[in-house]
Amino acid sequence: MTDSLVIIPTFNEKENIEKILRTVFNLKKDFHVLVVEDNSPDGTADIVKRLMKEFPESLFIHERKGKLGLGTAYIAGFKWALERGYDFITEMDADFSHNPNDLERLYHANAVEGADVAIGSRYIKGVNVVNWPMGRVLMSYFASSYVRMVTRLQIMDTTAGFVCWTRKVLETIDLDKIKFVGYAFQIEMKYTAVKLGFKVVEVPIIFTDRTEGTSKMNKSIFREAILGVMQLRLRGMAGKIKPVKSL
C-alpha cells in the first residue's frame, strides 16, 4: 500500500488518459491513481476500466453522472482518499500540462521537507508556460496578481491546479463548505489552508498546454475566480474559515 494518491478528473480525455496513467505508473515512486470520471461521451471511462485490469491494485475510477465541475470532482476525490488512508493526495490534469515527473518533487516537498501543501508553480521563477497564447498567459498571471492583492496571500501561482496536499490539511478543512466549483476552487483551497495556519510552499514547474483533446478553460471560469476572491477575503476577515476539527 502506497502513501500517495493522484487524483485525475476527466471529461473527454480519450487521447490522453492511457498515456498519462502509464507515465505515472512508470515513476520510481509508487503512486496510486483515482480517475474521477464525469460521464465522458468519448469513452474515457472504458479506457480506464480496461487499464484497471492491468493495474488492479493501483488504478481506481469514481464515475459521476455528468460534468459537475472541477471543484466537486476534487472534493469527491479527497473524500475517497481520506476514507482509504492515503497521506499525500495530489491533484493533476490528464492532458500532460502537468508533467507527471514532477509528482515526486511535490511529494518530496511535503514528505521530506515538511510542507503541508506543495504547489506546482508556474510563476515562482518567472513565467514558465509553454504553448499558451500571450493573451492567456497575461490573463492567468494578472489574475494571480489580483488574487494576491485582495487576499494578501504570499503565493505566486494562486490558481495552480497541480497541488500535493497532506492528509492533515484535508482532514482539517471542512470540505463540505468549499463553495466554488471552477478555478476559484483552487484559490479557495489555498486561501483556506493558509488561514488555518498550514505551511504552503511553491515548487517551480514548467506548464505545457495540452497538445491533444480540448481545453476546458473559458472566460466564465476566470470570471468566477475573479468575483469569488472578494467573497473569500470577506469570509476570512469575518472569521468564518474554521477547521472541521481542532488543529
Contacts in CASP RR format, 6 or more apart in sequence:
PFRMAT RR
TARGET T0000
AUTHOR 0000-0000-0000
METHOD contacts of the structure
MODEL  1
MTDSLVIIPTFNEKENIEKILRTVFNLKKDFHVLVVEDNSPDGTADIVKR
LMKEFPESLFIHERKGKLGLGTAYIAGFKWALERGYDFITEMDADFSHNP
NDLERLYHANAVEGADVAIGSRYIKGVNVVNWPMGRVLMSYFASSYVRMV
TRLQIMDTTAGFVCWTRKVLETIDLDKIKFVGYAFQIEMKYTAVKLGFKV
VEVPIIFTDRTEGTSKMNKSIFREAILGVMQLRLRGMAGKIKPVKSL
2 30 0 8 1.000
2 31 0 8 1.000
2 32 0 8 1.000
2 58 0 8 1.000
2 86 0 8 1.000
3 86 0 8 1.000
3 87 0 8 1.000
3 88 0 8 1.000
3 111 0 8 1.000
4 29 0 8 1.000
4 30 0 8 1.000
4 31 0 8 1.000
4 32 0 8 1.000
4 86 0 8 1.000
4 87 0 8 1.000
4 88 0 8 1.000
4 89 0 8 1.000
4 90 0 8 1.000
4 107 0 8 1.000
5 31 0 8 1.000
5 32 0 8 1.000
5 33 0 8 1.000
5 34 0 8 1.000
5 81 0 8 1.000
5 84 0 8 1.000
5 86 0 8 1.000
5 88 0 8 1.000
5 89 0 8 1.000
5 90 0 8 1.000
6 24 0 8 1.000
6 31 0 8 1.000
6 32 0 8 1.000
6 33 0 8 1.000
6 34 0 8 1.000
6 89 0 8 1.000
6 90 0 8 1.000
6 92 0 8 1.000
6 103 0 8 1.000
7 33 0 8 1.000
7 34 0 8 1.000
7 36 0 8 1.000
7 73 0 8 1.000
7 74 0 8 1.000
7 77 0 8 1.000
7 78 0 8 1.000
7 81 0 8 1.000
7 89 0 8 1.000
7 90 0 8 1.000
7 91 0 8 1.000
7 92 0 8 1.000
8 17 0 8 1.000
8 20 0 8 1.000
8 21 0 8 1.000
8 33 0 8 1.000
8 34 0 8 1.000
8 35 0 8 1.000
8 36 0 8 1.000
8 92 0 8 1.000
8 93 0 8 1.000
8 94 0 8 1.000
9 35 0 8 1.000
9 36 0 8 1.000
9 37 0 8 1.000
9 38 0 8 1.000
9 70 0 8 1.000
9 73 0 8 1.000
9 74 0 8 1.000
9 93 0 8 1.000
9 94 0 8 1.000
10 17 0 8 1.000
10 35 0 8 1.000
10 36 0 8 1.000
10 37 0 8 1.000
10 38 0 8 1.000
10 40 0 8 1.000
10 44 0 8 1.000
10 48 0 8 1.000
10 94 0 8 1.000
11 37 0 8 1.000
11 38 0 8 1.000
11 39 0 8 1.000
11 40 0 8 1.000
11 44 0 8 1.000
11 67 0 8 1.000
11 216 0 8 1.000
12 40 0 8 1.000
12 41 0 8 1.000
12 42 0 8 1.000
12 44 0 8 1.000
12 213 0 8 1.000
12 214 0 8 1.000
13 40 0 8 1.000
13 42 0 8 1.000
13 44 0 8 1.000
13 94 0 8 1.000
13 95 0 8 1.000
13 213 0 8 1.000
14 40 0 8 1.000
14 42 0 8 1.000
14 43 0 8 1.000
14 44 0 8 1.000
14 47 0 8 1.000
15 212 0 8 1.000
15 213 0 8 1.000
16 94 0 8 1.000
16 95 0 8 1.000
16 96 0 8 1.000
16 210 0 8 1.000
16 212 0 8 1.000
16 213 0 8 1.000
17 35 0 8 1.000
17 44 0 8 1.000
17 47 0 8 1.000
17 48 0 8 1.000
17 94 0 8 1.000
18 47 0 8 1.000
18 51 0 8 1.000
19 96 0 8 1.000
20 94 0 8 1.000
20 95 0 8 1.000
20 96 0 8 1.000
20 100 0 8 1.000
21 33 0 8 1.000
21 35 0 8 1.000
21 48 0 8 1.000
21 51 0 8 1.000
21 55 0 8 1.000
21 59 0 8 1.000
23 100 0 8 1.000
24 31 0 8 1.000
24 33 0 8 1.000
24 100 0 8 1.000
24 103 0 8 1.000
25 31 0 8 1.000
25 33 0 8 1.000
25 55 0 8 1.000
25 58 0 8 1.000
25 59 0 8 1.000
27 100 0 8 1.000
27 101 0 8 1.000
27 103 0 8 1.000
27 104 0 8 1.000
28 104 0 8 1.000
29 103 0 8 1.000
29 104 0 8 1.000
29 107 0 8 1.000
30 58 0 8 1.000
31 58 0 8 1.000
31 90 0 8 1.000
31 103 0 8 1.000
32 57 0 8 1.000
32 58 0 8 1.000
32 59 0 8 1.000
32 60 0 8 1.000
32 86 0 8 1.000
33 58 0 8 1.000
33 59 0 8 1.000
33 60 0 8 1.000
34 60 0 8 1.000
34 61 0 8 1.000
34 62 0 8 1.000
34 77 0 8 1.000
34 80 0 8 1.000
34 81 0 8 1.000
35 48 0 8 1.000
35 59 0 8 1.000
35 60 0 8 1.000
35 61 0 8 1.000
35 62 0 8 1.000
36 61 0 8 1.000
36 62 0 8 1.000
36 64 0 8 1.000
36 73 0 8 1.000
36 74 0 8 1.000
36 76 0 8 1.000
36 77 0 8 1.000
37 44 0 8 1.000
37 45 0 8 1.000
37 48 0 8 1.000
37 61 0 8 1.000
37 62 0 8 1.000
37 63 0 8 1.000
37 64 0 8 1.000
38 64 0 8 1.000
38 66 0 8 1.000
38 67 0 8 1.000
38 68 0 8 1.000
38 69 0 8 1.000
38 73 0 8 1.000
39 45 0 8 1.000
39 63 0 8 1.000
39 64 0 8 1.000
39 65 0 8 1.000
39 66 0 8 1.000
39 67 0 8 1.000
45 61 0 8 1.000
45 63 0 8 1.000
48 59 0 8 1.000
48 61 0 8 1.000
49 61 0 8 1.000
51 59 0 8 1.000
52 59 0 8 1.000
52 60 0 8 1.000
52 61 0 8 1.000
60 80 0 8 1.000
62 76 0 8 1.000
62 77 0 8 1.000
62 80 0 8 1.000
64 73 0 8 1.000
64 76 0 8 1.000
68 181 0 8 1.000
69 181 0 8 1.000
69 182 0 8 1.000
70 181 0 8 1.000
70 182 0 8 1.000
70 183 0 8 1.000
70 185 0 8 1.000
70 216 0 8 1.000
71 178 0 8 1.000
71 180 0 8 1.000
71 181 0 8 1.000
71 182 0 8 1.000
71 185 0 8 1.000
72 181 0 8 1.000
74 91 0 8 1.000
74 185 0 8 1.000
75 175 0 8 1.000
75 178 0 8 1.000
77 89 0 8 1.000
78 89 0 8 1.000
78 165 0 8 1.000
78 170 0 8 1.000
78 175 0 8 1.000
79 175 0 8 1.000
81 89 0 8 1.000
81 167 0 8 1.000
81 170 0 8 1.000
82 89 0 8 1.000
82 167 0 8 1.000
82 170 0 8 1.000
82 171 0 8 1.000
85 167 0 8 1.000
86 167 0 8 1.000
87 111 0 8 1.000
87 166 0 8 1.000
87 167 0 8 1.000
88 107 0 8 1.000
88 110 0 8 1.000
88 111 0 8 1.000
88 164 0 8 1.000
88 165 0 8 1.000
88 166 0 8 1.000
88 167 0 8 1.000
89 164 0 8 1.000
89 165 0 8 1.000
89 167 0 8 1.000
89 170 0 8 1.000
90 103 0 8 1.000
90 106 0 8 1.000
90 107 0 8 1.000
90 162 0 8 1.000
90 163 0 8 1.000
90 164 0 8 1.000
90 165 0 8 1.000
91 161 0 8 1.000
91 162 0 8 1.000
91 163 0 8 1.000
91 164 0 8 1.000
91 165 0 8 1.000
92 98 0 8 1.000
92 100 0 8 1.000
92 103 0 8 1.000
92 161 0 8 1.000
92 162 0 8 1.000
93 161 0 8 1.000
93 162 0 8 1.000
93 210 0 8 1.000
95 210 0 8 1.000
95 212 0 8 1.000
95 213 0 8 1.000
96 208 0 8 1.000
96 210 0 8 1.000
96 211 0 8 1.000
97 207 0 8 1.000
97 208 0 8 1.000
97 209 0 8 1.000
97 210 0 8 1.000
98 120 0 8 1.000
98 161 0 8 1.000
98 162 0 8 1.000
98 205 0 8 1.000
98 207 0 8 1.000
99 205 0 8 1.000
99 206 0 8 1.000
99 208 0 8 1.000
102 120 0 8 1.000
102 162 0 8 1.000
102 203 0 8 1.000
102 205 0 8 1.000
103 164 0 8 1.000
105 203 0 8 1.000
105 205 0 8 1.000
106 118 0 8 1.000
106 119 0 8 1.000
106 120 0 8 1.000
106 162 0 8 1.000
106 163 0 8 1.000
106 164 0 8 1.000
106 203 0 8 1.000
107 118 0 8 1.000
107 164 0 8 1.000
109 115 0 8 1.000
109 118 0 8 1.000
109 164 0 8 1.000
109 201 0 8 1.000
109 203 0 8 1.000
110 116 0 8 1.000
110 117 0 8 1.000
110 118 0 8 1.000
110 164 0 8 1.000
110 166 0 8 1.000
113 201 0 8 1.000
114 199 0 8 1.000
115 166 0 8 1.000
115 199 0 8 1.000
115 200 0 8 1.000
115 201 0 8 1.000
116 165 0 8 1.000
116 166 0 8 1.000
116 168 0 8 1.000
116 169 0 8 1.000
116 193 0 8 1.000
116 198 0 8 1.000
116 199 0 8 1.000
116 200 0 8 1.000
117 163 0 8 1.000
117 164 0 8 1.000
117 165 0 8 1.000
117 166 0 8 1.000
117 169 0 8 1.000
117 190 0 8 1.000
117 193 0 8 1.000
117 198 0 8 1.000
117 199 0 8 1.000
117 200 0 8 1.000
117 201 0 8 1.000
118 163 0 8 1.000
118 164 0 8 1.000
118 200 0 8 1.000
118 201 0 8 1.000
118 202 0 8 1.000
118 203 0 8 1.000
119 155 0 8 1.000
119 157 0 8 1.000
119 160 0 8 1.000
119 161 0 8 1.000
119 162 0 8 1.000
119 163 0 8 1.000
119 190 0 8 1.000
119 200 0 8 1.000
119 201 0 8 1.000
119 202 0 8 1.000
119 203 0 8 1.000
120 157 0 8 1.000
120 160 0 8 1.000
120 161 0 8 1.000
120 162 0 8 1.000
120 163 0 8 1.000
120 202 0 8 1.000
120 203 0 8 1.000
120 204 0 8 1.000
120 205 0 8 1.000
121 155 0 8 1.000
121 156 0 8 1.000
121 157 0 8 1.000
121 160 0 8 1.000
121 202 0 8 1.000
121 203 0 8 1.000
121 204 0 8 1.000
121 205 0 8 1.000
122 128 0 8 1.000
122 129 0 8 1.000
122 140 0 8 1.000
122 157 0 8 1.000
122 160 0 8 1.000
122 205 0 8 1.000
122 206 0 8 1.000
122 207 0 8 1.000
123 141 0 8 1.000
123 144 0 8 1.000
123 156 0 8 1.000
123 157 0 8 1.000
124 156 0 8 1.000
124 157 0 8 1.000
124 202 0 8 1.000
124 203 0 8 1.000
124 204 0 8 1.000
125 204 0 8 1.000
127 137 0 8 1.000
127 141 0 8 1.000
128 204 0 8 1.000
128 205 0 8 1.000
128 206 0 8 1.000
128 207 0 8 1.000
129 137 0 8 1.000
129 140 0 8 1.000
129 206 0 8 1.000
129 207 0 8 1.000
129 208 0 8 1.000
129 209 0 8 1.000
130 206 0 8 1.000
130 207 0 8 1.000
130 208 0 8 1.000
130 209 0 8 1.000
131 208 0 8 1.000
131 209 0 8 1.000
131 211 0 8 1.000
132 140 0 8 1.000
132 207 0 8 1.000
132 209 0 8 1.000
136 217 0 8 1.000
139 222 0 8 1.000
140 159 0 8 1.000
143 158 0 8 1.000
143 159 0 8 1.000
143 222 0 8 1.000
143 225 0 8 1.000
143 226 0 8 1.000
144 155 0 8 1.000
144 156 0 8 1.000
144 157 0 8 1.000
144 158 0 8 1.000
144 159 0 8 1.000
146 226 0 8 1.000
146 229 0 8 1.000
147 153 0 8 1.000
147 158 0 8 1.000
147 159 0 8 1.000
147 187 0 8 1.000
147 225 0 8 1.000
147 229 0 8 1.000
148 154 0 8 1.000
148 155 0 8 1.000
148 156 0 8 1.000
148 158 0 8 1.000
150 229 0 8 1.000
150 230 0 8 1.000
150 232 0 8 1.000
150 233 0 8 1.000
151 158 0 8 1.000
151 187 0 8 1.000
151 191 0 8 1.000
151 229 0 8 1.000
151 232 0 8 1.000
151 233 0 8 1.000
152 233 0 8 1.000
153 190 0 8 1.000
153 191 0 8 1.000
153 194 0 8 1.000
155 190 0 8 1.000
155 194 0 8 1.000
155 200 0 8 1.000
155 202 0 8 1.000
156 202 0 8 1.000
157 202 0 8 1.000
158 186 0 8 1.000
158 187 0 8 1.000
158 190 0 8 1.000
159 183 0 8 1.000
159 186 0 8 1.000
159 187 0 8 1.000
159 225 0 8 1.000
160 186 0 8 1.000
161 186 0 8 1.000
162 205 0 8 1.000
162 207 0 8 1.000
163 186 0 8 1.000
163 189 0 8 1.000
163 190 0 8 1.000
165 193 0 8 1.000
169 193 0 8 1.000
169 196 0 8 1.000
169 198 0 8 1.000
171 244 0 8 1.000
171 245 0 8 1.000
172 196 0 8 1.000
172 198 0 8 1.000
172 243 0 8 1.000
172 244 0 8 1.000
172 245 0 8 1.000
172 247 0 8 1.000
173 189 0 8 1.000
173 192 0 8 1.000
173 193 0 8 1.000
173 196 0 8 1.000
173 243 0 8 1.000
173 244 0 8 1.000
174 242 0 8 1.000
174 243 0 8 1.000
174 244 0 8 1.000
175 244 0 8 1.000
178 185 0 8 1.000
178 188 0 8 1.000
178 189 0 8 1.000
178 192 0 8 1.000
179 188 0 8 1.000
179 231 0 8 1.000
180 187 0 8 1.000
180 188 0 8 1.000
180 224 0 8 1.000
180 225 0 8 1.000
180 228 0 8 1.000
181 224 0 8 1.000
182 221 0 8 1.000
182 224 0 8 1.000
182 225 0 8 1.000
183 221 0 8 1.000
183 222 0 8 1.000
183 224 0 8 1.000
183 225 0 8 1.000
184 224 0 8 1.000
184 225 0 8 1.000
184 227 0 8 1.000
184 228 0 8 1.000
184 229 0 8 1.000
186 225 0 8 1.000
187 225 0 8 1.000
187 228 0 8 1.000
187 229 0 8 1.000
187 232 0 8 1.000
188 232 0 8 1.000
190 200 0 8 1.000
191 232 0 8 1.000
191 236 0 8 1.000
191 241 0 8 1.000
192 241 0 8 1.000
193 200 0 8 1.000
194 200 0 8 1.000
195 236 0 8 1.000
195 241 0 8 1.000
196 241 0 8 1.000
196 243 0 8 1.000
196 247 0 8 1.000
197 247 0 8 1.000
209 215 0 8 1.000
235 241 0 8 1.000
END
